[in-house]
Amino acid sequence: MRANACPFIRPGVPFVGQNKPGVIPFICHNQPFVVINYRLTGFTLIELIVALSIAAILLTLAAPSMSSFILSQRLSGQVNDLIADLNLARSEAIKRGVSVTICKSANPTAASPACNTTTGDAWTTGRVIFVDLDGDGVIDAGETVLRVREELDGVAASNNRLLGDGDADSTANRITYTGTGLTTLAAEAELRVCDNRGANFGRAVVIHSTGRVRLAEQGQNKDGGTLSCA
């Protein structure tokens, strides 16, 4: 028997007549438990360059899609917030039996916020929902503020904006719900949410004179025509 052979059970007794055990005990083996192949220690420089190049190409292709996804999610969130505010104003008007107004504001988070009555200004800077006891669209002393919304996210980076229809008797400055849940609008009107991608990606929130709110198709106005983000 060779000197480096380890018997399976005890010295001098080979396993099934062999002069070398079928199973070599770990403590008797004269080689390390983990054999290191020094020819396989990592990437070559060429392999690393190829891998980085592929990663750069994939990142370049994915970046525009991710950017558009983020813009769409932000716009959708702003649309949902607007619809929630309109529904809150209507439900509070019905519950309290008095007029409730949602108006645009340049200082919505101030201690005493005020409605912006400049027809040419957008709703982008913020809005206020308040109990409008006399229905005049002005936050008077003793009238409760129910909710405020700050300026839209993405104004500087993505030109996000909330626009009325430019008519002082419509959605240019405010929407008022009466105690019956109806609005003071003479006809169906809309508020438009847009960003720097233009009208094709904009959304119109349509308010009917009965108080019902609906969302028009992407890129369309309340009548099904092309939306304007101007």
C-alpha positions in Angstrom: 0.0 0.0 0.0 1.3 3.5 -0.8 2.2 5.7 2.1 -0.3 8.4 1.1 -3.2 6.1 0.9 -5.8 6.2 3.6 -7.8 3.0 4.4 -11.5 3.4 4.6 -12.0 1.8 8.0 -8.7 1.2 9.7 -5.0 0.7 8.7 -4.3 -2.5 6.9 -7.8 -3.2 5.8 -8.5 -2.0 2.2 -12.0 -1.3 1.0 -13.2 -4.2 -1.2 -9.7 -5.4 -1.9 -8.5 -2.1 -3.3 -5.2 -0.7 -2.3 -6.7 2.8 -2.2 -9.8 3.7 -0.3 -13.0 4.5 -2.3 -13.7 7.4 0.0 -10.7 9.4 1.2 -11.3 11.0 4.6 -10.9 14.8 4.6 -8.4 14.7 7.4 -6.2 12.2 5.6 -6.2 14.0 2.2 -3.0 15.8 1.3 -4.8 18.5 -0.8 -6.7 21.6 0.3 -10.4 21.3 0.6 -11.0 24.1 -1.9 -8.9 24.0 -5.0 -8.2 27.4 -6.5 -7.8 27.6 -10.2 -5.6 30.6 -10.7 -6.5 30.8 -14.4 -10.1 31.9 -13.4 -9.7 34.9 -11.1 -11.9 37.6 -12.7 -12.7 39.6 -15.8 -10.2 40.5 -18.4 -9.9 44.2 -19.4 -11.6 43.5 -22.7 -14.5 41.7 -21.0 -14.9 44.6 -18.6 -15.0 47.2 -21.4 -17.6 45.2 -23.3 -19.8 44.8 -20.3 -19.7 48.5 -19.5 -20.4 49.4 -23.1 -23.5 47.2 -23.1 -24.7 48.7 -19.8 -24.2 52.3 -21.2 -26.2 51.5 -24.3 -29.1 50.0 -22.3 -29.1 53.0 -20.0 -29.2 55.4 -22.9 -32.2 53.5 -24.4 -34.1 53.3 -21.1 -33.6 56.9 -19.9 -36.1 58.7 -22.2 -38.8 56.1 -21.4 -38.2 56.5 -17.7 -38.3 60.3 -17.9 -41.7 60.2 -19.8 -43.0 57.7 -17.2 -42.1 60.1 -14.4 -43.8 63.0 -16.1 -47.0 61.0 -16.8 -47.2 59.8 -13.2 -46.8 63.4 -11.9 -49.4 64.7 -14.2 -51.8 61.9 -13.3 -51.3 62.7 -9.6 -52.1 66.3 -10.1 -55.3 65.4 -12.1 -56.4 63.1 -9.3 -55.8 65.7 -6.7 -57.9 68.2 -8.7 -60.8 65.8 -9.1 -60.6 64.9 -5.4 -60.8 68.7 -4.5 -63.8 69.2 -6.7 -65.6 66.3 -5.2 -64.8 67.5 -1.7 -66.2 70.9 -2.5 -69.4 69.5 -3.8 -69.9 67.0 -1.0 -69.2 69.7 1.7 -71.7 72.0 0.0 -74.4 69.3 0.1 -73.6 68.3 3.6 -73.6 71.9 5.0 -76.4 73.2 2.8 -74.3 76.3 1.9 -72.1 77.3 -1.0 -68.5 76.0 -1.1 -66.0 77.5 -3.5 -62.7 76.3 -4.9 -60.6 79.2 -6.1 -57.1 79.7 -7.4 -54.7 81.5 -5.0 -51.3 83.0 -5.1 -50.8 82.5 -1.3 -52.7 79.3 -0.4 -50.6 78.5 2.6 -50.8 82.0 4.2 -52.5 82.5 7.5 -55.2 84.3 5.7 -55.2 83.0 2.1 -57.0 85.0 -0.7 -58.5 84.1 -4.0 -56.8 85.3 -7.1 -59.3 87.2 -9.2 -57.0 88.1 -12.1 -58.6 86.3 -15.1 -55.4 85.9 -17.0 -53.5 84.1 -14.2 -53.3 80.3 -14.1 -54.3 78.0 -11.3 -50.7 76.8 -11.1 -49.7 78.7 -7.9 -52.3 76.9 -5.7 -55.9 76.8 -4.7 -58.2 77.0 -1.7 -61.5 75.3 -0.9 -63.6 77.2 1.6 -67.2 77.6 2.9 -68.5 80.6 0.8 -71.5 81.6 2.9 -72.4 84.5 0.6 -71.3 82.8 -2.6 -69.2 85.8 -3.8 -66.0 83.8 -4.3 -64.1 85.8 -1.7 -62.7 84.3 1.6 -64.4 86.6 4.1 -64.0 86.7 7.9 -65.8 83.7 9.5 -65.7 81.6 6.4 -64.0 78.2 7.0 -61.1 77.1 4.9 -61.5 73.4 4.2 -58.4 72.5 2.2 -55.5 74.2 0.6 -53.2 73.0 -2.3 -49.7 74.4 -2.8 -48.1 75.2 -6.1 -47.9 72.3 -8.6 -44.8 70.1 -8.5 -42.6 70.3 -11.6 -43.4 73.9 -12.5 -39.8 74.9 -13.0 -38.4 71.6 -14.4 -41.3 70.5 -16.5 -43.5 73.6 -16.9 -46.5 71.8 -15.2 -49.5 74.1 -15.1 -53.2 74.2 -14.3 -55.3 76.4 -16.6 -58.9 77.6 -16.5 -60.8 78.5 -19.7 -60.1 82.2 -19.5 -63.7 83.2 -18.9 -64.4 85.1 -15.6 -67.9 83.6 -15.5 -66.5 80.1 -15.9 -63.4 78.4 -14.6 -60.9 81.3 -15.0 -60.9 82.0 -11.2 -63.2 79.7 -9.3 -65.9 77.0 -9.2 -68.7 77.5 -6.7 -71.0 74.7 -5.6 -74.4 75.6 -4.1 -76.1 73.7 -1.2 -77.9 71.5 -3.7 -74.6 70.3 -5.3 -75.1 72.3 -8.5 -72.5 74.7 -9.7 -72.9 78.3 -10.7 -71.5 77.6 -14.1 -73.7 78.6 -17.0 -72.5 75.6 -19.0 -70.1 72.7 -18.9 -66.5 73.9 -18.4 -63.0 72.5 -17.9 -59.7 72.9 -16.1 -56.6 71.7 -18.0 -53.4 70.1 -16.6 -50.4 70.2 -18.9 -46.6 69.9 -18.9 -43.7 70.6 -21.3 -44.7 67.7 -23.6 -47.6 69.8 -24.9 -51.3 69.3 -25.5 -51.0 65.7 -26.7 -50.2 64.6 -23.2 -52.5 67.1 -21.4 -55.7 66.2 -19.6 -59.0 68.2 -19.2 -61.1 67.8 -16.0 -64.6 68.6 -17.1 -67.1 70.2 -14.7 -70.8 70.1 -15.6 -73.2 72.7 -14.4 -75.0 69.9 -12.4 -71.7 69.4 -10.4 -70.7 66.1 -12.0 -67.0 65.8 -12.8 -65.4 63.7 -15.5 -62.0 63.3 -17.1 -61.7 63.8 -20.9 -59.5 61.6 -23.0 -55.8 62.4 -23.1 -55.1 65.3 -25.5 -58.8 66.1 -25.8 -61.0 69.0 -24.5 -64.5 68.7 -23.1 -66.0 68.6 -26.6 -63.6 65.9 -27.9 -61.5 68.4 -29.9 -57.8 69.1 -29.5 -56.8 70.3 -26.1 -55.2 73.7 -25.7 -52.3 74.2 -23.2 -51.9 77.9 -23.9 
